[in-house]
Amino acid sequence: MNSRTHPTDRDKGNGVELTTEEARAGATPHMTRYILGWGLALVIIAFLIVLAAYSWG
């Protein structure tokens, strides 16, 4: 791990600066965007069903 102290931190130089990869600490699969898209589509469909049930009922 290649970390550096940052002398201008409020905690008087006790902070640690990490790169993006070091801070992430895990894999980020590209599948997440599809899960979010499908979830959003399903929520919209559910709201449309509820709206239709209250409009026609």
C-alpha positions in Angstrom: 0.0 0.0 0.0 1.5 3.3 -1.1 0.0 5.8 1.3 1.2 9.3 2.1 0.4 11.7 4.9 -1.2 14.9 4.0 0.3 17.8 6.0 -2.6 20.2 5.5 -5.2 18.0 7.2 -7.1 19.4 10.2 -5.8 16.6 12.3 -2.3 18.1 12.0 -0.8 15.6 9.5 -2.3 12.4 11.0 -4.5 11.8 7.9 -3.7 9.1 5.3 -4.2 9.7 1.6 -5.1 6.7 -0.5 -5.5 6.2 -4.2 -8.9 5.3 -5.7 -8.0 1.6 -6.0 -6.8 1.4 -2.4 -9.8 3.1 -1.0 -12.3 1.0 -3.0 -11.0 -2.3 -1.3 -13.0 -4.6 -3.6 -14.2 -5.4 -7.0 -16.9 -3.4 -8.7 -18.6 -5.6 -11.3 -20.3 -3.9 -14.2 -23.4 -5.9 -13.5 -24.5 -3.3 -10.9 -25.8 -0.9 -13.6 -28.1 -3.6 -15.0 -29.5 -4.5 -11.5 -30.2 -0.8 -10.9 -31.9 -0.5 -14.3 -34.1 -3.6 -13.8 -35.0 -2.4 -10.3 -36.0 1.0 -11.5 -38.1 -0.5 -14.3 -39.9 -2.8 -11.9 -40.7 0.0 -9.5 -42.1 2.1 -12.3 -44.3 -0.9 -13.4 -45.5 -1.4 -9.9 -46.5 2.2 -9.5 -48.3 2.1 -12.8 -50.2 -1.0 -11.6 -51.2 0.7 -8.4 -52.2 3.9 -10.3 -54.3 1.9 -12.7 -56.0 0.0 -9.8 -56.9 3.2 -8.0 -58.0 5.0 -11.2 -60.3 2.3 -12.4 -61.5 0.9 -9.0 
